[in-house]
């Protein structure tokens, strides 16, 4: 028997094995008391929200019975559209459909508690001349900024006879700036309160539509056979043409995941998913109905409920059965890889009520559920446990999930929506006519009130929203200095820190919980590469209206410890850097869960062109850190790092605390003006990279949590799974 001895770093506080044992026993006891089921089946059927989604997928509220296909946009053979009634004579619009029925279009804001659908579509090029739509009743002509008459007809036909719908180009007076501004800040309410969102895809997005139809079929079959997943049983089917026998549910599950992956990989190619404004409409939908211009008369309805229900069912199944699962999800898919796969599905089909935001997920529950999934997997997957619906429930009654336990007020709801949906927004490249709309589309989704101006550039619009959020106690951290140039635009740099980071040195491809912009925690290798992308020589900072003077406090005793130009021997540079600035105890079995950060970083840096590396250097800083909060005692060495441009020399740098967010930075003073040259970070082999935040007195209190996996267990991790950095730095 071999015993591994760890040389624990004295700068951290570690929980004892006794603490872990007592906490584990207490948690198991609490779970038994909280779940006094009469039988395992009763607990099994809860299925962490699966049953709720199955019920919701049976509803017909989100289904439009199209009498004929929706023609492509170039079909202009019919008469121009008209309103039977309009805003002027009836305070709403009414359109006659081709089957003789009528659809009502809301004029202005939907009334509280009214039942309506919202229509989601790609505006396309702004028309040179708007449509002139006359009212049969009063003769008034309404100007509608829509690409052509056929798009108008297709949207109203998809709205459906007897329904009330909200269409932005018609419901908002697009020629009244005040009306536009009032609706922009209320978009979140409008789309979230709709009974469903009907999506009209252009013919160019037919491959995506076809993929979604297959995904829907796969999901329906999975949910239809839910009992097989409870009983852990597959069944075989013989192909009558070839005589080949195959396992049906194994085949269906693998097709389901493959189709979802294909959709995710190619999403940026499709018009609908590349636009900024359509994201909020898709993300906030309680459920989705999708139709295709120039396609068949069939719509793909209840898509979100079906996909999430099936994804939760097979995820739960694999985590519970692991290597004993009869239904195979795919080669190499261990139950430790299920959470990151499920996260990718959540990004495709966001649901703010069902999903838990990063701050609502209890790390202790995640740890417990990774090891004891039969007690539940809600926190492990980041979903809310939803009790079964009563048997008397009517499937066409609007359903909602109670979130009052974690979101008791409007601020809590704002925080959750922002942190859940903004990362999904950044998962695909978005386009907008105006830069300001790349901010407005998600700010309005969250009902953030600020001075919207479509003529703002991206940075100006982001600054307005950041200040509005900070006034409500929501901090958006910066990881990179506000410098000009670089390989990425400000919008692209924002996106790479607003989406969840995969932990590139984790062997199961897991994501770090939460978006870096909200958590202050990023993937180490990703942050290093993004820092390089931000550099352009000569270094220049943006000037805002108030100048660039920063309020900073210098850290006493801090000094530059190590500098390495990145155009040297990268293997030596990364090895030396990691030995000083990357925390984490090394032992032989660690490679089963994590590769050393320096090895992974080396692989990425070696792929970069030499001209990118030649303009940057890696700087390690030594900060005196007092664990005992007493300056007279000997300090520990707290090593932090940053990537800097080579035209900033060490002599002009100082280590400071910036006052906006309280994080440690490297600053430089030039021509009487102080600029932030870099944000200092603390990095760890196991838990990523962290901004270092102090309070006004210099106190640091951080926790470094190692992600746990159910498929790989080492008792040695119990001692280092949670390390706490608690102490103080002093100011000059």
C-alpha positions as CSV (number, residue, x, y, z in Angstrom):
1,X,0.0,0.0,0.0
2,X,1.4,3.4,-1.0
3,X,0.7,6.5,0.9
4,X,0.9,9.9,-0.8
5,X,2.2,12.7,1.4
6,X,1.2,16.3,0.4
7,X,3.3,19.3,1.1
8,X,0.5,21.6,1.8
9,X,1.0,25.3,1.1
10,X,0.9,27.3,4.4
11,X,-0.7,30.3,2.7
12,X,-4.0,28.4,2.6
13,X,-6.3,27.1,5.2
14,X,-7.5,23.5,4.7
15,X,-10.5,21.6,6.0
16,X,-9.6,18.5,8.0
17,X,-10.7,15.0,7.1
18,X,-12.7,15.0,10.3
19,X,-14.6,18.0,9.1
20,X,-15.4,16.2,5.8
21,X,-16.6,13.1,7.6
22,X,-18.9,15.0,10.0
23,X,-20.3,17.1,7.2
24,X,-20.9,14.0,5.0
25,X,-22.8,12.1,7.8
26,X,-24.9,15.2,8.6
27,X,-25.8,15.7,4.9
28,X,-26.8,12.1,4.4
29,X,-29.0,12.2,7.6
30,X,-30.6,15.5,6.4
31,X,-31.4,13.9,3.0
32,X,-33.2,11.0,4.5
33,X,-35.2,13.3,6.8
34,X,-36.1,15.6,3.8
35,X,-37.1,12.7,1.5
36,X,-39.3,10.3,3.5
37,X,-40.5,8.4,0.5
38,X,-42.5,5.2,0.9
39,X,-40.7,3.6,-2.0
40,X,-37.7,4.2,-4.3
41,X,-40.1,4.6,-7.2
42,X,-41.8,7.5,-5.6
43,X,-38.4,9.3,-5.4
44,X,-37.5,8.1,-8.9
45,X,-40.6,9.6,-10.5
46,X,-39.7,13.1,-9.3
47,X,-36.9,13.0,-11.9
48,X,-35.8,16.5,-11.1
49,X,-38.2,18.4,-13.4
50,X,-38.5,15.7,-16.2
51,X,-42.1,15.0,-15.3
52,X,-42.9,18.7,-15.4
53,X,-41.4,19.1,-18.8
54,X,-43.2,16.0,-20.1
55,X,-46.5,17.5,-19.0
56,X,-45.7,20.9,-20.5
57,X,-44.8,19.2,-23.8
58,X,-48.3,17.9,-24.1
59,X,-49.8,21.4,-24.3
60,X,-51.2,22.6,-27.6
61,X,-51.0,26.3,-26.6
62,X,-47.8,26.7,-28.6
63,X,-49.1,24.9,-31.8
64,X,-50.4,26.7,-34.8
65,X,-52.4,24.7,-37.4
66,X,-51.1,26.0,-40.7
67,X,-53.5,25.3,-43.5
68,X,-50.7,25.6,-46.1
69,X,-47.0,26.1,-46.3
70,X,-45.6,29.7,-45.6
71,X,-44.3,30.9,-49.0
72,X,-40.8,32.1,-49.4
73,X,-40.2,35.9,-49.4
74,X,-39.9,36.2,-53.1
75,X,-43.5,35.2,-53.6
76,X,-45.4,38.4,-54.1
77,X,-48.3,37.1,-56.1
78,X,-51.1,38.0,-53.6
79,X,-52.7,41.3,-52.9
80,X,-51.0,43.7,-50.4
81,X,-52.0,43.2,-46.8
82,X,-54.6,45.3,-44.9
83,X,-55.9,45.6,-41.4
84,X,-59.6,45.0,-40.6
85,X,-59.1,47.2,-37.6
86,X,-56.1,49.3,-36.5
87,X,-54.6,51.2,-33.5
88,X,-56.4,54.4,-34.5
89,X,-59.9,53.0,-34.6
90,X,-59.7,50.0,-32.2
91,X,-56.5,50.3,-30.1
92,X,-55.4,47.0,-31.7
93,X,-54.8,45.5,-35.1
94,X,-56.9,42.8,-36.6
95,X,-55.8,40.9,-39.7
96,X,-57.9,38.4,-41.8
97,X,-56.1,35.2,-42.6
98,X,-56.3,33.0,-45.7
99,X,-58.6,30.5,-44.0
100,X,-61.1,33.2,-43.2
101,X,-60.1,33.5,-39.5
102,X,-58.7,36.5,-37.8
103,X,-55.5,37.2,-35.7
104,X,-55.3,40.2,-33.3
105,X,-52.0,42.1,-33.0
106,X,-51.4,44.0,-29.8
107,X,-50.9,47.8,-30.2
108,X,-48.3,48.9,-27.6
109,X,-47.6,47.0,-24.4
110,X,-49.6,43.8,-23.8
111,X,-52.1,44.1,-21.0
112,X,-51.2,42.5,-17.7
113,X,-52.4,38.8,-17.4
114,X,-53.5,38.8,-21.0
115,X,-52.8,35.7,-23.1
116,X,-50.7,36.4,-26.2
117,X,-47.9,34.9,-28.3
118,X,-44.8,36.9,-29.4
119,X,-43.5,36.5,-32.9
120,X,-39.7,36.2,-33.4
121,X,-38.1,36.7,-36.8
122,X,-35.1,38.2,-38.6
123,X,-35.8,41.8,-39.7
124,X,-33.3,41.6,-42.5
125,X,-32.1,44.7,-44.4
126,X,-34.0,47.9,-43.3
127,X,-36.4,48.5,-46.2
128,X,-36.0,51.7,-48.2
129,X,-39.7,52.2,-48.0
130,X,-41.9,50.7,-45.2
131,X,-45.1,48.8,-46.0
132,X,-48.2,51.0,-46.2
133,X,-50.9,48.9,-44.7
134,X,-54.4,50.5,-44.9
135,X,-57.3,49.8,-42.4
136,X,-60.5,48.6,-43.9
137,X,-62.6,50.1,-41.1
138,X,-61.2,53.7,-40.8
139,X,-58.9,54.1,-43.9
140,X,-55.9,55.0,-41.7
141,X,-52.6,53.9,-43.2
142,X,-50.0,52.3,-40.9
143,X,-46.3,52.3,-41.9
144,X,-44.7,49.0,-41.1
145,X,-40.9,48.6,-41.4
146,X,-41.0,45.1,-42.8
147,X,-38.9,43.7,-45.7
148,X,-42.0,42.9,-47.9
149,X,-45.6,41.9,-48.0
150,X,-44.9,38.2,-47.8
151,X,-43.1,38.5,-44.5
152,X,-46.1,40.3,-43.1
153,X,-48.4,37.6,-44.3
154,X,-46.2,34.8,-43.0
155,X,-46.0,36.3,-39.6
156,X,-49.7,36.8,-39.3
157,X,-50.5,33.3,-40.6
158,X,-48.1,31.8,-38.0
159,X,-49.8,33.9,-35.4
160,X,-52.8,31.7,-36.0
161,X,-56.6,32.2,-36.2
162,X,-58.2,33.3,-32.9
163,X,-54.9,34.2,-31.3
164,X,-53.5,37.5,-30.0
165,X,-49.9,38.1,-30.9
166,X,-47.3,40.8,-30.3
167,X,-45.1,41.7,-33.3
168,X,-42.4,44.3,-32.7
169,X,-42.5,46.0,-36.1
170,X,-46.3,46.6,-35.7
171,X,-47.0,46.7,-31.9
172,X,-44.3,49.3,-31.4
173,X,-44.6,52.6,-33.2
174,X,-41.2,52.4,-34.8
175,X,-41.4,56.0,-35.9
176,X,-41.8,57.4,-32.4
177,X,-38.5,57.5,-30.5
178,X,-40.2,57.7,-27.1
179,X,-42.3,54.6,-27.9
180,X,-39.3,52.7,-29.0
181,X,-37.3,53.6,-25.9
182,X,-40.2,52.7,-23.6
183,X,-40.5,49.3,-25.2
184,X,-36.7,48.6,-25.3
185,X,-36.5,48.6,-21.5
186,X,-39.6,46.3,-21.2
187,X,-38.7,43.7,-23.8
188,X,-37.9,41.2,-21.0
189,X,-41.4,41.5,-19.6
190,X,-43.0,41.3,-23.0
191,X,-41.3,38.1,-24.1
192,X,-41.2,36.4,-20.7
193,X,-45.0,36.9,-20.1
194,X,-46.0,35.5,-23.4
195,X,-47.6,32.0,-23.4
196,X,-45.0,31.0,-26.1
197,X,-42.8,32.4,-28.8
198,X,-43.4,31.5,-32.4
199,X,-40.2,31.7,-34.4
200,X,-40.3,32.2,-38.2
201,X,-37.0,31.1,-39.8
202,X,-35.9,32.3,-43.2
203,X,-35.4,29.7,-46.0
204,X,-31.6,30.2,-45.6
205,X,-31.9,28.6,-42.1
206,X,-33.5,25.4,-43.5
207,X,-30.6,23.1,-42.3
208,X,-31.2,24.4,-38.8
209,X,-34.9,23.8,-39.1
210,X,-34.4,20.3,-40.4
211,X,-32.0,19.6,-37.5
212,X,-34.5,20.9,-35.0
213,X,-37.2,18.7,-36.4
214,X,-35.0,15.6,-35.9
215,X,-34.1,16.7,-32.4
216,X,-37.8,17.0,-31.6
217,X,-38.4,13.5,-32.9
218,X,-35.5,12.1,-30.9
219,X,-36.7,13.9,-27.7
220,X,-40.3,12.7,-28.1
221,X,-39.2,9.1,-28.4
222,X,-36.9,9.4,-25.4
223,X,-39.7,10.8,-23.2
224,X,-42.2,8.2,-24.6
225,X,-39.9,5.5,-23.3
226,X,-39.1,7.2,-20.0
227,X,-39.9,4.0,-18.1
228,X,-37.0,2.2,-19.8
229,X,-34.6,4.8,-18.3
230,X,-36.0,4.1,-14.8
231,X,-35.8,0.3,-15.3
232,X,-32.4,0.5,-17.0
233,X,-33.5,-1.5,-20.0
234,X,-33.1,-1.0,-23.8
235,X,-34.9,-3.0,-26.5
236,X,-33.9,-4.2,-29.9
237,X,-35.4,-3.5,-33.3
238,X,-34.7,-5.3,-36.5
239,X,-34.4,-3.4,-39.8
240,X,-36.8,-5.2,-42.2
241,X,-34.6,-4.2,-45.2
242,X,-31.2,-5.2,-44.0
243,X,-32.1,-7.7,-41.2
244,X,-29.7,-5.7,-38.9
245,X,-30.6,-5.6,-35.2
246,X,-29.8,-2.6,-33.1
247,X,-30.6,-1.2,-29.7
248,X,-33.4,1.3,-30.2
249,X,-32.9,3.7,-27.3
250,X,-29.1,3.7,-27.6
251,X,-29.5,4.7,-31.2
252,X,-32.0,7.4,-30.4
253,X,-30.0,8.9,-27.5
254,X,-26.9,9.1,-29.6
255,X,-28.7,10.7,-32.5
256,X,-30.3,13.2,-30.0
257,X,-26.9,14.3,-28.7
258,X,-25.3,14.2,-32.1
259,X,-28.0,16.5,-33.6
260,X,-27.7,18.9,-30.7
261,X,-23.9,19.0,-31.1
262,X,-24.3,19.6,-34.9
263,X,-26.7,22.5,-34.2
264,X,-24.4,24.0,-31.6
265,X,-21.3,23.7,-33.9
266,X,-23.0,25.5,-36.9
267,X,-25.3,27.9,-35.1
268,X,-23.3,30.9,-36.1
269,X,-23.9,30.2,-39.8
270,X,-27.6,30.8,-39.5
271,X,-29.3,34.1,-39.9
272,X,-31.7,33.8,-37.0
273,X,-29.1,32.8,-34.4
274,X,-26.5,35.4,-35.5
275,X,-28.8,38.4,-34.8
276,X,-28.6,40.1,-31.4
277,X,-32.3,40.9,-30.8
278,X,-33.6,37.4,-31.7
279,X,-31.6,35.9,-28.8
280,X,-33.7,37.3,-26.0
281,X,-36.9,36.2,-27.8
282,X,-35.6,32.6,-28.0
283,X,-34.1,32.6,-24.5
284,X,-37.0,34.1,-22.6
285,X,-39.6,31.9,-24.3
286,X,-41.6,29.6,-22.0
287,X,-41.8,27.4,-25.0
288,X,-41.0,27.5,-28.7
289,X,-42.9,27.0,-31.9
290,X,-40.8,27.1,-35.1
291,X,-41.9,27.3,-38.7
292,X,-39.9,27.8,-41.9
293,X,-40.6,30.2,-44.8
294,X,-40.7,28.2,-48.0
295,X,-41.0,24.9,-46.0
296,X,-43.8,22.5,-45.2
297,X,-47.1,23.5,-43.4
298,X,-45.8,21.7,-40.2
299,X,-44.5,23.7,-37.3
300,X,-42.1,22.3,-34.7
301,X,-43.9,23.1,-31.4
302,X,-43.2,22.7,-27.7
303,X,-39.5,22.3,-28.7
304,X,-38.0,23.7,-25.5
305,X,-40.0,21.4,-23.2
306,X,-39.3,18.4,-25.2
307,X,-35.5,19.0,-25.5
308,X,-35.0,19.9,-21.9
309,X,-37.2,17.0,-20.6
310,X,-35.3,14.5,-22.7
311,X,-31.9,16.0,-21.8
312,X,-32.6,15.9,-18.1
313,X,-33.9,12.3,-18.3
314,X,-30.9,10.8,-20.0
315,X,-28.5,12.9,-17.9
316,X,-30.1,11.7,-14.7
317,X,-30.0,8.1,-16.1
318,X,-26.3,8.1,-16.9
319,X,-25.3,9.8,-13.7
320,X,-27.2,7.2,-11.7
321,X,-26.3,4.1,-13.7
322,X,-22.8,5.1,-14.8
323,X,-20.9,2.1,-16.2
324,X,-24.0,-0.2,-15.6
325,X,-26.2,1.8,-18.1
326,X,-27.8,-0.5,-20.7
327,X,-28.6,2.5,-22.8
328,X,-25.4,3.8,-24.2
329,X,-25.2,7.6,-24.7
330,X,-22.0,7.5,-26.8
331,X,-18.4,6.4,-26.8
332,X,-16.3,8.1,-24.1
333,X,-19.4,9.6,-22.3
334,X,-18.7,8.7,-18.7
335,X,-21.1,10.1,-16.0
336,X,-18.4,12.6,-15.2
337,X,-18.8,14.1,-18.6
338,X,-22.6,14.4,-18.4
339,X,-22.7,17.8,-16.5
340,X,-20.6,19.7,-19.2
341,X,-22.7,18.1,-22.0
342,X,-25.9,19.2,-20.2
343,X,-24.5,22.7,-19.8
344,X,-24.1,22.9,-23.6
345,X,-27.7,21.9,-24.1
346,X,-28.8,24.5,-21.5
347,X,-26.9,27.2,-23.5
348,X,-29.0,26.2,-26.6
349,X,-32.3,26.2,-24.8
350,X,-32.2,28.6,-21.9
351,X,-35.0,28.4,-19.3
352,X,-34.6,30.9,-16.4
353,X,-37.2,29.3,-14.2
354,X,-35.9,25.7,-14.5
355,X,-32.2,26.5,-14.3
356,X,-30.3,27.6,-11.3
357,X,-27.9,30.5,-11.7
358,X,-24.3,30.1,-10.6
359,X,-24.9,31.9,-7.3
360,X,-28.0,29.7,-6.6
361,X,-26.0,26.5,-6.9
362,X,-24.6,25.3,-3.6
363,X,-21.0,23.9,-4.0
364,X,-21.5,21.6,-1.1
365,X,-24.6,20.1,-2.7
366,X,-22.7,19.7,-6.0
367,X,-20.0,17.8,-4.1
368,X,-22.5,15.7,-2.3
369,X,-24.6,14.9,-5.4
370,X,-21.5,14.0,-7.5
371,X,-20.8,11.2,-5.0
372,X,-24.4,10.4,-4.0
373,X,-26.6,11.1,-7.0
374,X,-29.5,8.9,-5.8
375,X,-30.3,11.7,-3.4
376,X,-30.8,14.1,-6.3
377,X,-28.8,15.8,-9.0
378,X,-30.4,19.3,-9.1
379,X,-27.3,21.2,-8.1
380,X,-25.0,19.0,-10.0
381,X,-26.8,19.8,-13.2
382,X,-27.8,23.3,-12.2
383,X,-31.6,22.7,-12.4
384,X,-34.4,23.2,-10.0
385,X,-36.1,20.2,-8.4
386,X,-39.7,20.5,-9.5
387,X,-42.4,18.4,-7.7
388,X,-44.7,16.4,-9.9
389,X,-47.8,18.2,-11.1
390,X,-51.1,17.1,-9.6
391,X,-53.0,14.4,-11.5
392,X,-55.9,16.8,-12.1
393,X,-53.6,19.3,-13.9
394,X,-54.9,20.5,-17.3
395,X,-52.2,20.4,-19.9
396,X,-53.4,23.6,-21.6
397,X,-53.3,25.6,-18.4
398,X,-50.3,28.0,-18.3
399,X,-47.6,26.5,-16.1
400,X,-44.8,28.1,-14.2
401,X,-42.1,26.9,-11.8
402,X,-42.0,28.4,-8.4
403,X,-38.7,30.3,-7.9
404,X,-39.6,32.2,-4.8
405,X,-37.2,30.1,-2.6
406,X,-34.2,31.6,-4.4
407,X,-35.6,34.7,-6.1
408,X,-37.8,36.4,-3.5
409,X,-37.7,39.9,-5.1
410,X,-37.1,41.8,-8.3
411,X,-33.4,42.2,-7.7
412,X,-32.9,38.5,-7.1
413,X,-34.8,37.8,-10.4
414,X,-32.7,40.3,-12.2
415,X,-29.5,38.8,-10.9
416,X,-30.6,35.3,-11.9
417,X,-31.8,36.3,-15.4
418,X,-28.6,38.2,-16.1
419,X,-26.3,35.5,-14.9
420,X,-28.2,32.7,-16.6
421,X,-28.9,34.2,-20.0
422,X,-26.0,36.5,-20.7
423,X,-23.6,33.6,-21.0
424,X,-25.9,31.9,-23.4
425,X,-26.1,35.1,-25.4
426,X,-22.3,35.1,-25.8
427,X,-22.2,31.5,-26.8
428,X,-22.7,32.5,-30.5
429,X,-21.5,35.5,-32.5
430,X,-24.2,38.1,-32.7
431,X,-24.8,41.0,-35.2
432,X,-26.8,44.2,-34.9
433,X,-27.2,47.2,-37.1
434,X,-26.0,49.5,-34.3
435,X,-23.2,48.6,-31.9
436,X,-25.4,49.9,-29.0
437,X,-27.9,47.2,-29.7
438,X,-25.3,44.5,-28.9
439,X,-25.8,45.8,-25.3
440,X,-29.4,46.8,-25.5
441,X,-30.6,43.4,-26.6
442,X,-29.6,41.7,-23.4
443,X,-30.0,44.8,-21.1
444,X,-33.6,45.1,-22.2
445,X,-34.1,41.4,-21.8
446,X,-33.2,42.0,-18.1
447,X,-35.3,45.2,-18.0
448,X,-32.3,47.3,-17.1
449,X,-33.2,51.0,-17.1
450,X,-30.5,53.2,-18.6
451,X,-30.2,56.0,-21.2
452,X,-30.4,53.9,-24.4
453,X,-29.1,55.7,-27.5
454,X,-28.7,53.6,-30.6
455,X,-25.9,55.9,-31.8
456,X,-23.6,54.9,-28.8
457,X,-20.6,52.8,-29.6
458,X,-20.2,49.5,-27.7
459,X,-18.0,50.8,-24.9
460,X,-20.3,53.8,-24.2
461,X,-23.4,51.6,-24.1
462,X,-21.7,49.0,-21.9
463,X,-20.5,51.7,-19.5
464,X,-24.1,52.9,-19.0
465,X,-25.4,49.5,-18.3
466,X,-22.5,48.6,-16.0
467,X,-23.2,51.7,-13.9
468,X,-26.9,50.9,-13.8
469,X,-26.3,47.4,-12.6
470,X,-23.6,48.5,-10.1
471,X,-26.2,50.9,-8.6
472,X,-28.3,47.8,-7.8
473,X,-25.4,45.9,-6.3
474,X,-24.5,43.8,-9.4
475,X,-20.8,44.0,-10.3
476,X,-19.4,43.3,-13.7
477,X,-15.7,42.7,-13.3
478,X,-13.0,43.7,-15.8
479,X,-10.2,41.2,-16.6
480,X,-8.4,43.3,-19.3
481,X,-7.3,46.9,-19.3
482,X,-9.2,49.4,-21.4
483,X,-6.5,49.7,-24.2
484,X,-6.9,50.3,-27.9
485,X,-6.2,47.9,-30.7
486,X,-5.6,44.2,-30.3
487,X,-7.0,41.3,-32.3
488,X,-10.5,41.5,-30.9
489,X,-13.1,44.3,-30.8
490,X,-14.5,45.5,-27.5
491,X,-17.6,43.5,-28.1
492,X,-15.6,40.3,-28.8
493,X,-13.5,40.8,-25.7
494,X,-16.7,41.3,-23.6
495,X,-18.2,38.1,-25.0
496,X,-15.2,35.9,-24.1
497,X,-15.5,36.8,-20.4
498,X,-19.3,36.9,-20.3
499,X,-19.6,33.2,-21.3
500,X,-18.7,30.3,-19.1
501,X,-15.1,29.2,-19.5
502,X,-14.3,25.5,-20.1
503,X,-11.5,24.5,-17.8
504,X,-9.0,23.6,-20.5
505,X,-6.7,21.6,-18.2
506,X,-9.7,19.5,-16.9
507,X,-9.8,16.0,-18.4
508,X,-13.6,15.9,-18.6
509,X,-13.9,19.3,-20.5
510,X,-16.0,20.7,-17.6
511,X,-16.9,24.4,-17.4
512,X,-16.1,26.6,-14.5
513,X,-19.3,27.7,-12.8
514,X,-20.5,31.1,-13.6
515,X,-19.4,33.7,-16.1
516,X,-16.0,35.3,-15.3
517,X,-17.5,38.8,-15.6
518,X,-19.7,38.1,-12.6
519,X,-17.6,35.6,-10.6
520,X,-14.1,37.1,-11.0
521,X,-13.0,33.5,-11.9
522,X,-11.7,32.5,-15.4
523,X,-9.9,29.6,-17.0
524,X,-6.1,30.2,-16.7
525,X,-5.1,29.3,-20.2
526,X,-8.0,31.1,-21.8
527,X,-7.2,34.3,-19.8
528,X,-3.6,34.1,-20.8
529,X,-4.5,33.9,-24.5
530,X,-7.2,36.6,-24.3
531,X,-4.6,38.9,-22.6
532,X,-2.3,38.4,-25.5
533,X,-5.1,39.2,-28.0
534,X,-5.7,42.5,-26.2
535,X,-2.1,43.8,-26.8
536,X,-1.2,46.3,-29.5
537,X,1.9,48.4,-29.8
538,X,2.3,51.2,-28.9
539,X,0.0,50.8,-25.8
540,X,-2.7,53.4,-25.8
541,X,-5.7,53.8,-23.5
542,X,-9.2,54.9,-24.3
543,X,-10.1,58.4,-23.0
544,X,-13.6,58.8,-21.7
545,X,-15.3,62.1,-20.9
546,X,-13.9,62.3,-17.4
547,X,-10.4,61.4,-18.3
548,X,-8.5,58.3,-17.4
549,X,-7.3,59.1,-13.9
550,X,-7.9,56.1,-11.7
551,X,-8.4,56.1,-7.9
552,X,-5.8,53.6,-6.7
553,X,-4.1,52.7,-3.4
554,X,-0.6,51.3,-3.5
555,X,0.1,47.9,-1.8
556,X,3.0,48.1,0.7
557,X,6.0,45.9,0.0
558,X,4.7,44.5,-3.3
559,X,7.4,44.0,-6.0
560,X,7.9,42.6,-9.4
561,X,9.3,39.1,-8.9
562,X,9.8,37.7,-12.3
563,X,9.6,39.0,-15.9
564,X,9.8,36.8,-19.1
565,X,9.4,38.0,-22.6
566,X,7.3,35.5,-24.5
567,X,9.5,35.4,-27.5
568,X,12.0,33.2,-25.6
569,X,12.0,29.4,-24.9
570,X,8.4,28.9,-24.1
571,X,8.9,25.5,-22.4
572,X,11.4,27.0,-19.9
573,X,9.3,30.2,-19.5
574,X,6.1,28.2,-18.6
575,X,7.9,25.8,-16.3
576,X,9.5,28.7,-14.4
577,X,6.3,30.6,-14.3
578,X,4.2,27.7,-13.0
579,X,6.7,26.9,-10.3
580,X,6.3,30.3,-8.9
581,X,2.8,31.6,-9.8
582,X,0.5,28.5,-10.2
583,X,-0.7,27.1,-6.9
584,X,-1.9,23.5,-6.3
585,X,-0.2,20.5,-4.8
586,X,1.2,18.1,-7.3
587,X,1.0,14.3,-7.1
588,X,1.1,11.4,-9.5
589,X,-2.7,10.7,-9.7
590,X,-3.6,14.3,-10.5
591,X,-3.4,13.7,-14.3
592,X,-6.6,11.6,-14.1
593,X,-8.5,14.8,-13.4
594,X,-6.3,17.7,-14.4
595,X,-3.3,18.3,-16.6
596,X,-0.8,20.8,-15.3
597,X,-1.8,24.3,-16.4
598,X,1.7,25.1,-17.7
599,X,1.6,22.0,-20.1
600,X,-1.7,23.0,-21.5
601,X,-0.7,26.7,-21.8
602,X,2.4,25.7,-23.6
603,X,0.3,23.8,-26.3
604,X,-1.8,26.9,-26.9
605,X,1.1,29.4,-26.9
606,X,3.1,27.3,-29.3
607,X,0.3,27.7,-31.9
608,X,0.4,31.5,-31.8
609,X,2.4,33.4,-34.4
610,X,5.7,34.6,-33.2
611,X,4.8,38.3,-33.9
612,X,2.0,38.0,-31.3
613,X,4.4,36.6,-28.7
614,X,7.2,39.0,-29.4
615,X,5.1,42.0,-28.1
616,X,4.2,40.5,-24.8
617,X,5.7,39.5,-21.5
618,X,4.7,37.5,-18.5
619,X,5.0,39.3,-15.2
620,X,4.9,37.7,-11.7
621,X,4.3,39.9,-8.7
622,X,5.1,39.2,-5.0
623,X,2.6,40.6,-2.6
624,X,3.3,40.5,1.2
625,X,0.3,38.6,2.6
626,X,-0.4,38.4,6.4
627,X,-2.5,35.5,7.5
628,X,-2.6,36.6,11.1
629,X,-3.8,40.2,10.2
630,X,-0.8,41.5,12.1
631,X,1.8,43.5,10.1
632,X,4.6,42.8,12.6
633,X,4.6,39.1,11.9
634,X,6.5,37.6,8.9
635,X,4.3,37.7,5.8
636,X,3.7,35.0,3.3
637,X,4.5,35.5,-0.4
638,X,1.4,35.8,-2.4
639,X,2.3,35.4,-6.1
640,X,0.1,37.0,-8.7
641,X,0.6,37.4,-12.5
642,X,-0.4,39.3,-15.6
643,X,0.4,39.6,-19.3
644,X,1.8,43.0,-20.3
645,X,2.9,44.7,-23.5
646,X,6.7,45.0,-23.8
647,X,6.6,48.8,-24.1
648,X,5.6,49.1,-20.4
649,X,8.7,48.8,-18.4
650,X,8.9,47.4,-14.8
651,X,10.2,50.6,-13.3
652,X,7.0,52.5,-14.1
653,X,4.7,49.8,-12.6
654,X,3.2,49.7,-9.1
655,X,0.8,47.2,-7.5
656,X,-2.4,48.9,-6.4
657,X,-6.0,48.3,-5.4
658,X,-8.5,50.0,-7.7
659,X,-11.5,51.4,-5.9
660,X,-14.4,50.6,-8.3
661,X,-14.3,46.8,-7.7
662,X,-11.6,46.5,-5.1
663,X,-9.3,44.3,-7.1
664,X,-5.5,44.3,-7.3
665,X,-4.0,45.8,-10.5
666,X,-0.7,46.9,-12.0
667,X,-0.8,50.5,-12.8
668,X,1.4,52.9,-14.8
669,X,1.5,56.7,-14.6
670,X,2.2,58.6,-17.8
671,X,2.1,62.4,-18.3
672,X,0.4,62.8,-14.9
673,X,-2.4,60.3,-15.7
674,X,-2.7,56.9,-14.0
675,X,-3.7,54.0,-16.2
676,X,-4.5,50.3,-15.3
677,X,-1.8,48.3,-17.2
678,X,-3.2,44.9,-16.1
679,X,-5.5,43.1,-13.7
680,X,-3.5,40.8,-11.4
681,X,-4.7,37.3,-11.0
682,X,-4.1,34.3,-8.7
683,X,-4.0,31.0,-10.5
684,X,-4.4,27.4,-9.4
685,X,-3.9,24.1,-11.2
686,X,-7.2,22.7,-10.0
687,X,-9.7,25.6,-9.8
688,X,-8.7,28.3,-12.4
689,X,-7.7,31.9,-12.2
690,X,-9.1,34.5,-9.9
691,X,-9.1,38.3,-9.6
692,X,-7.9,39.2,-6.2
693,X,-10.4,41.4,-4.3
694,X,-9.8,43.1,-1.0
695,X,-12.1,45.2,1.2
696,X,-11.3,48.8,2.2
697,X,-9.0,47.5,4.9
698,X,-7.0,45.2,2.6
699,X,-8.6,42.0,3.9
700,X,-8.7,39.1,1.3
701,X,-11.1,36.2,1.8
702,X,-11.2,33.8,-1.1
703,X,-12.1,30.1,-1.5
704,X,-10.5,27.8,-4.1
705,X,-12.9,24.9,-4.8
706,X,-11.8,21.9,-6.9
707,X,-14.7,20.6,-9.1
708,X,-15.7,17.1,-8.1
709,X,-16.5,14.3,-10.4
710,X,-18.5,11.2,-9.8
711,X,-16.4,9.1,-12.3
712,X,-13.0,9.7,-10.6
713,X,-12.5,9.5,-6.9
714,X,-9.4,10.1,-4.8
715,X,-9.6,10.2,-1.1
716,X,-6.6,12.6,-1.2
717,X,-8.8,15.3,-2.7
718,X,-10.8,15.4,0.5
719,X,-8.0,17.4,2.2
720,X,-7.4,19.9,-0.6
721,X,-10.9,20.1,-2.3
722,X,-11.6,23.4,-0.6
723,X,-8.8,25.8,0.2
724,X,-9.3,29.2,1.8
725,X,-7.1,32.2,1.4
726,X,-7.8,34.5,4.3
727,X,-5.6,37.3,5.4
728,X,-4.6,40.9,4.7
729,X,-2.4,43.1,2.6
730,X,-1.4,46.6,3.7
731,X,-1.5,49.9,1.9
732,X,1.2,52.5,1.8
